[in-house]
Amino acid sequence: MRKSNFIAALVFFVILGIGVVLALATYRISANMESAWIGIIAFIIALIVSLAIKVADQWEKVVILRLGKFRSLNGPGLFIIIPVIDVIAYWIDTRVITSTFKAEKTLTKDTVPVDVDAVLFWKVR
């Protein structure tokens, strides 16, 4: 599961705040249904825009599918998707990862005992 996106949350609250201020400024503080509709529409627009904004970390790349077909490989940084049409298929970690192996005792060709240590480096390109 991905971590929360601070930029998307900020955009959500800014758009929602603008919608509420617009509803109050247009219809004052009366019980009109028009002001409630403006608030509901602002909430829906804020939700869609905040779901569209994504951020990939410096070491990540993102595979984006549009209607099931490969569209692009984005990242790192800020990018925008269409929430219902585009799907993020994979978050690819491109950091160098090491795997260590336990020391093993073995014999060389001339029967000298040797301890062998190994490290395996992984790098995704």
Buried (B, 14 or more C-beta within 10 A) or exposed (E): EEEEBEEBEEBBEEBBEEBBEBBBEEBEEEEEEEBEEBBEEBBEBBBBBBBBBBBBBEEBBBBBBEEEEEBEEBBBEEBEBBBEEBBBEEBBEBEEEEEEEEEEEEEEEEEEEEEEEEEEEEEEE
